[in-house]
Amino acid sequence: MNREIDILSALAEPTRLAAVRLLWDGREHCVCELMRELGATQSRMSRHMAALKQAGLVVDRRDAQWVRYRRNPALANHLAAIVDAAMASLAANEERNAA
């Protein structure tokens, strides 16, 4: 149950939730891209990504001076389902707000 709480805590912060949303496409994303998309500084983005990594949601790979992140392929299905539910809820809220 502790992993579930870690994941929910990580997703509770709006910038981290937005980063996971981008990373949930399964592709690898450079931290520079995440910074640009989310309007965050490098230090702020690094702190958020460290929290997501600690929660087990993402993995990283160093590429010269940048770090590339992607969805953790080893994330257990029941934990990935928590993130999928959060993404679905976010999409539903956006649809309601747009209507």
Backbone bond lengths (Angstrom), bond angles and torsions (degrees), N, CA, C in turn:
res aa  C-N    CA-C-N  psi(-1)  N-CA   C-N-CA  omega(-1)  CA-C   N-CA-C  phi
1 M - - - 1.461 - - 1.526 111.45 -
2 N 1.315 117.58 -25.78 1.448 120.74 -179.04 1.524 112.50 -62.73
3 R 1.332 117.65 -38.76 1.470 121.04 178.53 1.523 110.75 -61.77
4 E 1.317 116.49 -39.74 1.462 120.56 179.36 1.524 110.40 -61.80
5 I 1.325 116.47 -42.84 1.463 120.96 179.33 1.523 110.17 -65.24
6 D 1.333 117.19 -41.39 1.465 120.94 177.61 1.522 111.04 -59.31
7 I 1.330 116.18 -42.65 1.462 120.68 -179.37 1.525 110.82 -66.98
8 L 1.314 116.68 -46.12 1.467 119.70 179.54 1.521 111.38 -63.37
9 S 1.321 116.97 -38.94 1.469 120.39 177.50 1.521 110.73 -63.76
10 A 1.329 116.70 -42.34 1.461 120.37 179.03 1.522 110.91 -63.36
11 L 1.323 117.55 -39.36 1.461 121.57 -177.65 1.523 113.11 -78.10
12 A 1.330 117.48 -12.69 1.466 121.06 -176.95 1.527 112.63 -70.64
13 E 1.320 117.53 -18.81 1.461 121.13 -179.44 1.525 108.46 -90.84
14 P 1.326 118.31 127.19 1.469 121.23 -173.39 1.537 115.46 -56.92
15 T 1.316 118.77 -40.00 1.465 119.95 -179.77 1.517 110.69 -67.22
16 R 1.320 116.71 -40.74 1.467 119.55 178.71 1.524 110.67 -66.57
17 L 1.315 116.92 -40.26 1.463 120.50 177.89 1.532 109.99 -61.62
18 A 1.326 116.99 -42.00 1.461 120.84 178.80 1.526 110.96 -65.64
19 A 1.334 117.02 -38.14 1.467 120.37 178.31 1.524 110.53 -65.10
20 V 1.324 116.53 -44.05 1.469 120.20 178.91 1.521 109.73 -62.36
21 R 1.299 116.35 -38.65 1.468 120.02 178.67 1.524 110.65 -58.21
22 L 1.325 116.69 -43.13 1.465 120.55 177.80 1.528 111.26 -67.23
23 L 1.315 116.90 -41.39 1.457 121.56 -176.40 1.522 113.25 -76.21
24 W 1.317 116.56 -17.26 1.467 119.87 -175.42 1.522 112.20 -73.89
25 D 1.337 117.12 -0.33 1.464 119.88 175.87 1.527 111.29 -77.18
26 G 1.345 116.74 -6.75 1.456 120.97 176.91 1.520 114.21 89.25
27 R 1.320 117.51 -9.85 1.467 120.69 179.27 1.523 110.36 -87.59
28 E 1.307 115.08 166.88 1.452 121.67 176.30 1.526 108.59 -90.29
29 H 1.334 116.77 138.02 1.459 121.55 -178.26 1.523 109.89 -129.33
30 C 1.310 115.53 134.00 1.456 121.83 176.71 1.531 109.04 -72.30
31 V 1.323 115.63 144.93 1.462 118.81 177.73 1.528 110.48 -59.28
32 C 1.345 117.28 -29.61 1.467 120.19 177.69 1.535 110.52 -62.49
33 E 1.319 116.66 -37.96 1.475 120.95 177.58 1.527 110.65 -67.11
34 L 1.325 116.45 -43.61 1.464 120.49 178.79 1.524 110.61 -62.10
35 M 1.327 116.53 -41.31 1.464 120.98 177.97 1.528 110.43 -59.29
36 R 1.318 115.77 -47.23 1.471 121.12 -178.11 1.532 110.67 -64.39
37 E 1.314 116.74 -47.82 1.473 121.22 -177.33 1.524 112.56 -64.75
38 L 1.336 115.96 -35.89 1.470 120.18 -173.67 1.518 113.31 -102.09
39 G 1.331 117.20 -2.80 1.459 120.36 178.86 1.515 113.33 64.42
40 A 1.317 116.69 39.85 1.464 121.67 -177.42 1.522 110.51 -114.95
41 T 1.323 115.95 150.39 1.460 120.55 174.35 1.525 109.16 -73.32
42 Q 1.327 115.83 165.25 1.464 119.59 -179.43 1.528 111.29 -62.90
43 S 1.320 117.50 -43.07 1.467 119.37 -178.54 1.525 111.34 -65.94
44 R 1.318 116.67 -40.35 1.474 120.12 178.98 1.527 110.59 -66.14
45 M 1.327 116.26 -43.84 1.462 120.08 -179.89 1.520 110.53 -64.56
46 S 1.321 116.93 -39.94 1.470 120.40 178.94 1.523 111.47 -61.93
47 R 1.320 116.97 -40.79 1.479 120.07 177.71 1.526 111.04 -63.56
48 H 1.327 116.37 -43.71 1.466 119.87 179.34 1.526 111.15 -64.27
49 M 1.329 116.27 -42.24 1.460 118.98 -178.86 1.526 111.35 -68.54
50 A 1.324 117.30 -32.88 1.463 120.50 176.12 1.529 110.03 -63.32
51 A 1.332 116.86 -39.05 1.470 120.55 178.52 1.530 110.52 -66.27
52 L 1.335 116.72 -40.50 1.467 120.13 178.67 1.524 111.39 -67.63
53 K 1.314 116.11 -36.76 1.461 120.69 177.99 1.525 110.15 -67.57
54 Q 1.324 116.62 -43.55 1.462 120.96 178.93 1.530 111.16 -62.41
55 A 1.318 117.52 -34.23 1.466 121.80 177.71 1.525 111.51 -74.91
56 G 1.334 117.31 -10.57 1.457 121.16 178.42 1.515 114.77 87.60
57 L 1.326 116.52 10.76 1.466 119.76 -176.61 1.521 113.53 -82.39
58 V 1.329 117.04 -29.92 1.460 120.78 -176.57 1.524 110.37 -131.67
59 V 1.320 114.46 159.99 1.461 122.40 170.75 1.517 106.98 -124.30
60 D 1.327 115.51 158.11 1.457 118.76 -177.53 1.515 111.31 -128.49
61 R 1.333 113.42 164.87 1.459 122.21 178.23 1.516 107.40 -148.36
62 R 1.317 116.34 127.27 1.461 120.77 178.21 1.521 109.74 -76.75
63 D 1.335 115.02 134.97 1.465 122.43 179.11 1.527 106.47 -135.45
64 A 1.342 116.27 94.81 1.466 122.79 -174.95 1.534 108.78 58.06
65 Q 1.336 117.65 -122.66 1.464 119.01 -178.17 1.524 112.68 -86.68
66 W 1.321 119.21 -8.25 1.453 122.50 -177.69 1.527 110.72 -104.96
67 V 1.320 113.91 161.94 1.453 120.83 174.72 1.520 107.18 -116.72
68 R 1.301 116.04 136.13 1.468 121.87 178.58 1.519 108.43 -108.13
69 Y 1.324 114.89 137.01 1.459 121.41 -177.99 1.516 110.05 -119.24
70 R 1.323 114.61 152.34 1.465 120.92 173.04 1.516 108.66 -151.90
71 R 1.304 114.46 164.51 1.465 121.63 175.94 1.525 108.83 -56.70
72 N 1.307 116.70 139.86 1.459 120.86 179.28 1.530 108.90 -70.43
73 P 1.341 117.56 112.02 1.469 119.22 -178.20 1.533 112.81 -69.28
74 A 1.326 117.41 -16.98 1.463 121.17 -179.58 1.523 112.67 -93.25
75 L 1.324 117.30 4.99 1.464 120.44 179.73 1.525 109.68 -64.28
76 A 1.315 115.98 127.53 1.467 121.19 -178.60 1.534 110.19 -58.38
77 N 1.306 115.84 146.62 1.472 121.16 -177.24 1.520 112.79 -56.43
78 H 1.329 117.63 -41.77 1.473 118.79 -178.41 1.528 111.56 -68.48
79 L 1.335 117.46 -26.63 1.464 120.42 176.07 1.528 110.57 -79.40
80 A 1.314 117.01 -38.83 1.463 120.40 175.48 1.525 110.40 -62.13
81 A 1.327 117.07 -32.59 1.467 121.07 178.73 1.528 111.29 -63.81
82 I 1.331 117.26 -32.49 1.467 120.72 176.47 1.524 109.52 -63.44
83 V 1.323 116.22 -44.92 1.462 120.35 179.74 1.524 110.00 -67.08
84 D 1.319 117.40 -42.10 1.469 120.74 177.96 1.530 110.60 -58.54
85 A 1.324 116.86 -40.51 1.470 121.02 178.99 1.526 110.72 -66.03
86 A 1.321 116.75 -40.20 1.470 120.11 177.55 1.520 110.55 -63.78
87 M 1.340 117.19 -41.54 1.467 121.15 178.91 1.533 110.70 -64.76
88 A 1.323 116.75 -41.65 1.464 120.63 179.03 1.523 110.83 -64.95
89 S 1.309 116.90 -40.25 1.462 120.88 178.34 1.527 111.25 -64.69
90 L 1.317 115.92 -41.65 1.460 121.11 177.97 1.525 110.53 -62.07
91 A 1.327 116.66 -44.96 1.469 120.58 179.49 1.525 110.88 -63.31
92 A 1.336 117.14 -40.91 1.465 120.79 179.77 1.529 110.65 -64.25
93 N 1.326 117.13 -40.70 1.468 120.69 178.16 1.519 111.36 -63.67
94 E 1.328 116.08 -40.40 1.466 119.77 178.68 1.516 111.36 -64.91
95 E 1.320 116.97 -39.17 1.467 120.76 178.60 1.520 110.61 -65.22
96 R 1.331 117.07 -42.29 1.461 120.69 178.57 1.524 111.15 -63.95
97 N 1.323 116.83 -41.52 1.459 120.96 -179.32 1.520 111.74 -69.18
98 A 1.325 117.80 -29.81 1.454 121.82 -179.95 1.534 111.52 -76.74
99 A 1.302 116.65 -23.85 1.468 121.03 -175.72 1.512 112.05 -77.81
